[in-house]
């Protein structure tokens, strides 16, 4: 028989392995370990039945190989347990299993043999292969079924662990100190150490217990940082499992993780952490997050909006002209937009300046940015405005959104052409508007209902949709307006004059 050779490395299955001790603890199986080491606990990836004298060609690695001993030659089986020929046969047989990567051997007592050959026990002890006695009442299919059941339970537990870790990492990323929080939570979840390295290789932050592989982990991170190819790499040193992840192409930040053990779940958890850290370090690296923070601080401290706007980035507009966009999800009974949906909408328009206000998402974007309808959203866009006119643009966007919802249009823009008010001095127009609207000015609901009703050509139903009220409420408010203003709202001249006055607000 040819000498055993090392088989090519094969990928382990995605399902977590079953420790042999879990099978031995199953009283229904009645398995008994009679040879081989008791520690470490060998992992079982699958169960395989074979009566081949040389099982090596059929092994993938990690098997619990089950046999009833049909392959044992009569000469070897009939000789005494101390016979040299028997020793030689079992030595070679066990060596081939070890060379094939088998994790353990299960020998069925019955129907061929009434006990496990002592020469086989000795060979397994000598070569460190766990040998399990399978009692007559236990079938090989029952053992295989137990392996798969335990693997399914382990897979479910691993999925639950990964899901819980993802949730905890996301919560950590929302804390005031997101980067250290994510590293701490990652280190806890994988039971090791997590380190964030900067573009120059310096350790920016770290969490978890020291593993003694500080230098090796830093070296692996340097390899990932210098290699434009793979986004991650793994290695093992002194029994410590190392992994490094590049945080975004070309940015230089890397995440290093060192753990005493390594599972597919650990890799998934670390990958989630690397995505979160990519976003967090992206803000730091690009400077856009700091610029927006500076803009907010300056506004709060009284700086003029026009001096702050350039910090927000304005594309080709140079920060001088902006537009405000209001958007709502089209599903009337659907949930309010969440931060993920709002961020996705803002990303579609190329702006990071997004805010959720109840059911409405507001986006501030440079005026030269193209605005197109977005699937699932109803949008209203203001006219281009300078920073000092942002509040007025916000009102314009709100009214455009209301009109879009009422007319079931995916997108409506506030008009930019010259209006009638441009022909009248601003002070005179404002004075006329105040006088004309004085009877209803103290009741904002009446003013807004009248404005919306006129903009929608007197449609009760569309006005009700735009204001999110019942159509009878609209009728009552319009009737109240007509009474207080002492005018006929069916007269087109009256409507035109009132619309002119409302435009001055």
C-alpha positions as CSV (number, residue, x, y, z in Angstrom):
1,X,0.0,0.0,0.0
2,X,1.5,3.4,-0.9
3,X,2.7,5.7,1.8
4,X,0.2,8.2,3.1
5,X,0.5,11.7,1.7
6,X,-0.9,15.0,2.8
7,X,-4.2,15.7,1.0
8,X,-4.9,19.0,-0.7
9,X,-6.5,21.6,1.6
10,X,-10.3,21.7,1.2
11,X,-12.6,24.5,2.4
12,X,-14.5,23.6,5.5
13,X,-18.3,23.7,5.2
14,X,-20.1,26.9,6.2
15,X,-22.0,25.1,9.0
16,X,-20.1,25.1,12.4
17,X,-18.6,21.7,13.2
18,X,-19.9,19.4,16.0
19,X,-17.5,18.6,18.8
20,X,-17.0,14.8,19.3
21,X,-17.9,15.3,23.0
22,X,-21.4,16.4,22.0
23,X,-22.0,13.0,20.3
24,X,-20.5,11.1,23.2
25,X,-22.8,13.0,25.6
26,X,-25.9,11.7,23.7
27,X,-27.2,8.9,25.8
28,X,-29.5,7.7,23.1
29,X,-26.5,6.9,20.9
30,X,-24.5,5.2,23.6
31,X,-21.2,5.9,22.0
32,X,-18.0,5.3,24.0
33,X,-14.5,6.7,23.4
34,X,-12.0,3.8,23.8
35,X,-8.8,5.1,22.2
36,X,-7.1,8.3,21.1
37,X,-6.6,11.6,22.8
38,X,-9.4,13.2,24.9
39,X,-8.2,16.7,24.3
40,X,-8.4,18.8,22.3
41,X,-12.0,18.0,21.4
42,X,-11.9,17.0,17.7
43,X,-14.4,18.8,15.5
44,X,-16.8,16.7,13.3
45,X,-17.8,18.3,10.0
46,X,-19.8,15.3,8.7
47,X,-20.3,11.5,9.2
48,X,-19.2,9.1,6.4
49,X,-19.7,5.3,6.2
50,X,-17.0,3.3,4.4
51,X,-15.9,-0.3,4.4
52,X,-13.0,0.3,2.1
53,X,-9.6,-1.0,3.2
54,X,-8.1,2.3,2.1
55,X,-10.6,5.1,2.8
56,X,-8.1,7.8,2.1
57,X,-9.3,8.6,-1.5
58,X,-12.8,9.2,-0.3
59,X,-12.1,11.5,2.7
60,X,-12.6,15.3,2.5
61,X,-11.3,15.9,6.0
62,X,-13.1,16.4,9.3
63,X,-15.2,13.2,9.1
64,X,-16.4,10.8,11.7
65,X,-15.6,7.7,9.6
66,X,-18.0,4.8,10.5
67,X,-17.1,1.2,9.7
68,X,-18.3,-2.3,10.8
69,X,-15.0,-3.9,9.9
70,X,-16.1,-5.6,6.7
71,X,-12.8,-4.6,5.1
72,X,-10.6,-6.3,7.6
73,X,-9.0,-9.3,5.9
74,X,-9.8,-12.7,7.4
75,X,-6.1,-13.3,8.0
76,X,-5.8,-10.1,10.1
77,X,-9.1,-10.7,11.8
78,X,-8.5,-14.3,12.7
79,X,-5.1,-13.8,14.1
80,X,-4.5,-13.0,17.8
81,X,-4.6,-9.3,18.8
82,X,-0.8,-9.4,19.3
83,X,-0.1,-10.8,15.8
84,X,2.4,-8.7,13.8
85,X,0.4,-8.9,10.6
86,X,-2.7,-7.6,12.3
87,X,-0.7,-4.7,13.8
88,X,0.7,-3.9,10.4
89,X,-2.8,-3.9,8.8
90,X,-4.4,-1.6,11.4
91,X,-1.3,0.7,11.6
92,X,-1.6,1.3,7.8
93,X,-5.4,1.6,7.9
94,X,-5.3,4.2,10.7
95,X,-2.4,6.1,9.1
96,X,-4.5,6.5,5.9
97,X,-7.4,7.9,7.9
98,X,-5.1,10.4,9.6
99,X,-3.5,11.4,6.3
100,X,-7.0,11.9,4.8
101,X,-7.9,14.4,7.6
102,X,-10.4,12.2,9.4
103,X,-11.4,13.5,12.8
104,X,-12.4,10.2,14.4
105,X,-13.2,6.6,13.7
106,X,-16.4,4.9,14.8
107,X,-16.4,1.1,14.9
108,X,-19.7,-0.7,15.0
109,X,-19.8,-3.8,17.2
110,X,-22.1,-6.1,15.2
111,X,-22.9,-7.7,13.0
112,X,-19.4,-8.6,11.8
113,X,-17.3,-8.3,15.0
114,X,-18.4,-8.8,18.6
115,X,-15.8,-6.4,19.9
116,X,-13.3,-3.8,18.6
117,X,-10.0,-5.4,17.6
118,X,-7.3,-4.6,20.2
119,X,-4.8,-4.0,17.4
120,X,-7.1,-1.3,16.1
121,X,-7.3,0.3,19.5
122,X,-3.5,0.2,19.8
123,X,-3.0,1.8,16.4
124,X,-5.5,4.6,17.1
125,X,-3.8,5.3,20.5
126,X,-0.4,5.3,18.8
127,X,-1.4,7.7,16.0
128,X,-3.7,9.9,18.0
129,X,-6.9,9.1,16.2
130,X,-10.0,9.1,18.5
131,X,-11.7,5.7,18.3
132,X,-15.4,5.4,19.2
133,X,-17.2,2.2,19.9
134,X,-20.7,2.1,18.4
135,X,-23.0,-0.3,20.3
136,X,-25.1,-2.9,18.4
137,X,-28.4,-1.0,19.1
138,X,-27.1,2.2,17.4
139,X,-27.3,2.4,13.6
140,X,-24.8,4.3,11.5
141,X,-27.7,6.3,10.0
142,X,-28.7,7.3,13.6
143,X,-25.2,8.6,14.3
144,X,-25.2,10.5,11.0
145,X,-28.6,12.0,11.8
146,X,-27.4,13.1,15.2
147,X,-24.4,14.8,13.6
148,X,-26.6,16.8,11.2
149,X,-29.1,17.7,14.0
150,X,-26.3,19.0,16.1
151,X,-24.8,20.9,13.2
152,X,-28.2,22.5,12.5
153,X,-28.5,23.6,16.1
154,X,-25.0,25.0,16.0
155,X,-25.8,26.9,12.7
156,X,-28.9,28.4,14.3
157,X,-27.0,29.5,17.4
158,X,-24.3,31.0,15.1
159,X,-26.8,33.0,13.1
160,X,-28.4,34.3,16.3
161,X,-25.0,35.3,17.6
162,X,-24.1,37.1,14.4
163,X,-27.5,38.9,14.3
164,X,-27.2,40.1,17.9
165,X,-23.6,41.2,17.2
166,X,-24.7,43.2,14.2
167,X,-27.4,45.0,16.2
168,X,-25.0,45.8,19.0
169,X,-22.4,47.1,16.6
170,X,-24.9,49.4,15.0
171,X,-26.0,50.7,18.4
172,X,-22.3,51.3,19.3
173,X,-21.8,53.3,16.0
174,X,-24.6,55.7,17.1
175,X,-22.9,56.5,20.4
176,X,-21.1,59.9,21.0
177,X,-17.8,58.0,20.8
178,X,-18.6,55.7,17.9
179,X,-15.1,54.4,16.9
180,X,-14.1,53.3,20.4
181,X,-17.6,51.9,21.0
182,X,-17.5,49.8,17.9
183,X,-14.1,48.5,18.7
184,X,-15.1,47.6,22.3
185,X,-18.2,45.8,21.1
186,X,-16.3,43.9,18.4
187,X,-13.7,42.8,20.9
188,X,-16.4,41.6,23.3
189,X,-18.3,39.7,20.5
190,X,-15.2,37.8,19.2
191,X,-13.5,37.4,22.5
192,X,-10.3,39.0,21.4
193,X,-8.7,42.3,20.6
194,X,-9.7,44.9,17.9
195,X,-7.3,47.7,16.8
196,X,-7.9,50.6,14.4
197,X,-4.7,51.6,12.5
198,X,-4.3,55.0,10.8
199,X,-3.0,55.5,7.2
200,X,0.6,55.8,8.6
201,X,0.2,52.5,10.6
202,X,-0.2,54.2,14.0
203,X,-2.6,52.7,16.5
204,X,-5.5,55.1,16.7
205,X,-7.7,53.1,19.1
206,X,-7.9,49.6,20.5
207,X,-10.1,47.5,22.7
208,X,-10.2,44.0,24.3
209,X,-7.7,41.9,26.1
210,X,-4.1,41.8,24.9
211,X,-3.3,38.6,23.0
212,X,0.5,38.9,22.7
213,X,0.3,39.2,18.9
214,X,0.6,43.0,18.8
215,X,3.5,43.1,16.3
216,X,2.1,40.4,14.1
217,X,-1.3,42.0,13.9
218,X,0.3,45.4,13.0
219,X,2.4,43.7,10.3
220,X,-0.6,42.0,8.8
221,X,-2.5,45.3,8.8
222,X,0.4,46.9,7.0
223,X,0.3,44.2,4.3
224,X,-3.4,44.9,3.7
225,X,-2.8,48.6,3.7
226,X,-0.1,48.3,1.1
227,X,-1.9,45.8,-1.2
228,X,-4.4,47.4,-3.5
229,X,-5.9,44.0,-4.2
230,X,-7.7,41.9,-1.5
231,X,-9.6,44.0,1.1
232,X,-8.8,41.6,3.9
233,X,-6.2,39.0,5.0
234,X,-5.9,36.3,7.7
235,X,-3.0,34.6,9.4
236,X,-2.2,32.6,12.5
237,X,0.8,33.1,14.9
238,X,1.5,31.2,18.2
239,X,-2.1,29.9,18.2
240,X,-3.6,33.4,17.8
241,X,-5.9,34.0,14.8
242,X,-5.3,37.3,13.1
243,X,-7.3,39.2,10.5
244,X,-7.0,42.6,8.9
245,X,-9.6,44.6,6.9
246,X,-9.0,47.6,4.7
247,X,-11.5,50.4,5.5
248,X,-12.3,51.7,2.0
249,X,-10.1,51.7,-1.1
250,X,-7.1,54.0,-1.0
251,X,-7.9,55.6,2.4
252,X,-5.3,53.8,4.5
253,X,-7.3,52.9,7.6
254,X,-7.2,49.3,8.6
255,X,-9.0,47.2,11.2
256,X,-7.0,44.4,12.9
257,X,-8.6,41.6,14.9
258,X,-6.8,39.0,17.0
259,X,-8.8,36.1,18.5
260,X,-7.9,32.8,20.2
261,X,-10.3,31.0,17.9
262,X,-11.7,31.8,14.5
263,X,-15.2,30.9,13.1
264,X,-17.1,32.0,10.1
265,X,-19.3,34.0,12.4
266,X,-16.3,35.9,13.7
267,X,-15.4,36.9,10.2
268,X,-19.0,38.1,9.5
269,X,-19.1,40.1,12.7
270,X,-15.7,41.7,11.9
271,X,-16.8,42.5,8.4
272,X,-19.9,44.3,9.7
273,X,-17.6,46.3,12.1
274,X,-15.3,47.1,9.2
275,X,-18.2,48.6,7.2
276,X,-19.3,50.8,10.1
277,X,-15.7,51.9,10.7
278,X,-15.3,52.6,7.0
279,X,-18.2,55.1,7.3
280,X,-16.9,56.6,10.5
281,X,-13.3,57.0,9.3
282,X,-14.6,58.2,5.9
283,X,-16.1,61.2,7.6
284,X,-12.7,61.8,9.4
285,X,-10.6,61.2,6.3
286,X,-12.6,63.4,3.8
287,X,-13.0,66.2,6.2
288,X,-16.6,66.7,5.1
289,X,-18.0,65.7,8.5
290,X,-15.8,68.1,10.3
291,X,-16.7,70.9,7.8
292,X,-20.4,70.3,8.4
293,X,-19.9,70.3,12.1
294,X,-18.0,73.6,11.8
295,X,-20.9,75.1,9.7
296,X,-23.4,74.1,12.4
297,X,-21.2,75.6,15.2
298,X,-20.8,78.8,13.4
299,X,-24.5,79.2,12.7
300,X,-25.3,78.5,16.4
301,X,-22.7,81.1,17.3
302,X,-24.3,83.7,15.1
303,X,-22.3,83.6,11.9
304,X,-24.1,84.8,8.7
305,X,-25.5,82.0,6.6
306,X,-23.6,83.2,3.5
307,X,-20.3,82.8,5.3
308,X,-21.2,79.3,6.5
309,X,-22.6,77.9,3.2
310,X,-19.2,77.3,1.5
311,X,-18.2,74.9,4.3
312,X,-21.1,72.6,3.3
313,X,-19.7,72.2,-0.3
314,X,-21.7,73.5,-3.2
315,X,-20.3,71.8,-6.2
316,X,-20.3,74.1,-9.2
317,X,-22.5,76.6,-7.4
318,X,-19.7,77.7,-5.1
319,X,-22.1,77.5,-2.2
320,X,-24.0,80.6,-3.3
321,X,-27.3,79.1,-4.6
322,X,-29.1,76.1,-3.0
323,X,-32.4,74.4,-3.2
324,X,-34.5,72.7,-0.5
325,X,-36.2,69.4,-1.3
326,X,-39.1,68.0,0.8
327,X,-40.1,64.3,0.2
328,X,-42.6,61.8,1.6
329,X,-43.0,58.1,0.9
330,X,-45.8,57.5,-1.5
331,X,-47.4,54.7,0.5
332,X,-50.1,56.6,2.5
333,X,-50.3,54.0,5.3
334,X,-46.7,53.0,5.3
335,X,-44.2,53.6,8.0
336,X,-42.4,57.0,8.5
337,X,-39.1,57.1,6.7
338,X,-36.2,55.8,8.7
339,X,-32.6,57.1,8.7
340,X,-31.5,54.5,6.2
341,X,-34.2,55.4,3.7
342,X,-33.6,59.1,4.2
343,X,-29.8,58.7,3.7
344,X,-30.5,56.7,0.5
345,X,-32.7,59.4,-0.9
346,X,-30.1,62.1,-0.1
347,X,-27.4,60.0,-1.7
348,X,-29.5,59.7,-4.8
349,X,-29.4,63.5,-5.0
350,X,-25.7,63.7,-4.1
351,X,-26.1,65.5,-0.8
352,X,-25.2,64.5,2.7
353,X,-27.3,67.3,4.2
354,X,-30.5,65.4,5.2
355,X,-33.0,65.7,8.0
356,X,-36.1,63.7,9.0
357,X,-39.0,65.8,10.3
358,X,-41.9,63.4,11.1
359,X,-43.1,62.0,7.8
360,X,-41.1,64.5,5.7
361,X,-37.4,64.1,4.6
362,X,-35.7,67.4,3.9
363,X,-32.6,67.7,1.8
364,X,-30.4,70.8,1.2
365,X,-28.6,70.5,-2.0
366,X,-26.7,72.8,-4.4
367,X,-28.9,74.5,-7.0
368,X,-26.9,73.0,-9.9
369,X,-27.6,69.5,-8.7
370,X,-30.0,67.6,-11.0
371,X,-33.3,66.6,-9.3
372,X,-35.3,63.8,-10.8
373,X,-38.3,61.8,-9.5
374,X,-37.3,59.0,-7.2
375,X,-39.2,55.7,-7.1
376,X,-41.5,55.4,-4.1
377,X,-41.2,59.1,-3.1
378,X,-43.2,62.3,-3.7
379,X,-41.0,65.3,-3.8
380,X,-41.3,69.1,-3.8
381,X,-38.4,71.4,-4.6
382,X,-37.9,75.1,-3.9
383,X,-36.5,77.7,-6.3
384,X,-32.8,78.3,-6.0
385,X,-32.0,80.5,-3.1
386,X,-29.1,82.1,-1.3
387,X,-28.3,81.1,2.2
388,X,-30.3,84.0,3.7
389,X,-33.4,82.8,1.8
390,X,-33.2,79.2,3.0
391,X,-36.2,79.6,5.4
392,X,-38.3,80.9,2.5
393,X,-37.0,78.1,0.3
394,X,-38.0,75.6,3.0
395,X,-41.6,77.0,2.9
396,X,-41.6,76.8,-0.9
397,X,-40.5,73.2,-0.9
398,X,-43.2,72.3,1.7
399,X,-45.9,73.9,-0.5
400,X,-44.5,72.2,-3.6
401,X,-44.7,68.8,-1.8
402,X,-48.3,69.5,-0.7
403,X,-49.2,70.3,-4.3
404,X,-47.4,67.2,-5.6
405,X,-49.2,65.0,-3.2
406,X,-52.6,66.6,-4.0
407,X,-52.0,66.1,-7.8
408,X,-50.3,62.7,-7.4
409,X,-47.3,64.0,-9.1
410,X,-43.9,62.4,-8.3
411,X,-42.1,65.8,-8.4
412,X,-43.1,69.4,-8.5
413,X,-40.8,72.4,-8.5
414,X,-41.6,75.9,-7.2
415,X,-42.0,78.3,-10.1
416,X,-39.1,80.6,-10.9
417,X,-40.6,82.9,-13.6
418,X,-41.2,86.6,-12.7
419,X,-44.5,87.1,-10.8
420,X,-47.0,89.9,-10.7
421,X,-45.6,91.0,-7.4
422,X,-42.4,92.0,-9.2
423,X,-44.3,94.8,-10.8
424,X,-45.4,96.3,-7.5
425,X,-43.0,97.8,-4.9
426,X,-42.4,95.2,-2.2
427,X,-43.5,97.5,0.7
428,X,-46.8,98.4,-1.0
429,X,-47.5,94.8,-1.9
430,X,-46.9,93.7,1.7
431,X,-49.1,96.5,3.2
432,X,-51.9,95.6,0.8
433,X,-51.6,91.9,1.7
434,X,-51.7,92.6,5.5
435,X,-54.8,94.7,5.1
436,X,-56.7,92.3,2.8
437,X,-55.9,89.2,4.9
438,X,-56.2,90.8,8.4
439,X,-59.6,89.2,9.2
440,X,-58.1,85.7,9.0
441,X,-54.4,86.4,9.8
442,X,-54.8,85.3,13.4
443,X,-55.9,81.8,12.4
444,X,-53.0,80.2,10.5
445,X,-55.1,77.1,9.6
446,X,-57.5,79.3,7.7
447,X,-54.6,81.1,5.9
448,X,-52.9,77.9,4.8
449,X,-56.2,76.2,3.8
450,X,-57.1,79.2,1.6
451,X,-53.7,79.2,0.0
452,X,-53.7,75.5,-0.7
453,X,-57.3,75.6,-2.0
454,X,-56.6,78.5,-4.4
455,X,-53.4,76.8,-5.6
456,X,-55.4,73.6,-6.4
457,X,-58.1,75.6,-8.3
458,X,-60.7,75.1,-5.6
459,X,-60.6,71.3,-5.5
460,X,-62.0,70.1,-2.1
461,X,-60.5,66.6,-2.4
462,X,-57.0,67.6,-3.5
463,X,-56.9,70.3,-0.8
464,X,-57.9,67.7,1.8
465,X,-55.1,65.4,0.6
466,X,-52.5,68.2,0.7
467,X,-53.5,69.3,4.2
468,X,-54.2,65.7,5.5
469,X,-57.6,66.7,6.7
470,X,-61.2,65.7,5.8
471,X,-62.8,67.3,2.8
472,X,-65.6,68.6,5.1
473,X,-63.0,70.4,7.2
474,X,-61.8,72.1,4.0
475,X,-65.3,73.2,3.1
476,X,-65.9,74.6,6.6
477,X,-62.6,76.5,6.6
478,X,-63.2,78.0,3.2
479,X,-66.7,79.0,4.2
480,X,-65.3,80.7,7.3
481,X,-62.7,82.5,5.2
482,X,-65.4,83.8,2.8
483,X,-67.4,85.1,5.8
484,X,-64.5,86.8,7.6
485,X,-63.3,88.4,4.3
486,X,-66.8,89.3,3.3
487,X,-66.2,88.3,-0.3
488,X,-67.3,85.9,-2.9
489,X,-64.6,83.2,-3.4
490,X,-66.2,82.0,-6.6
491,X,-65.3,85.3,-8.3
492,X,-62.0,84.8,-10.3
493,X,-61.0,88.4,-9.7
494,X,-61.3,87.9,-5.9
495,X,-59.3,84.7,-6.1
496,X,-56.6,86.4,-8.1
497,X,-56.3,89.3,-5.6
498,X,-56.2,86.9,-2.6
499,X,-53.6,84.8,-4.3
500,X,-51.5,87.9,-4.9
501,X,-51.8,88.8,-1.2
502,X,-50.9,85.3,0.0
503,X,-47.8,85.3,-2.2
504,X,-46.5,88.2,-0.2
505,X,-46.3,86.2,3.0
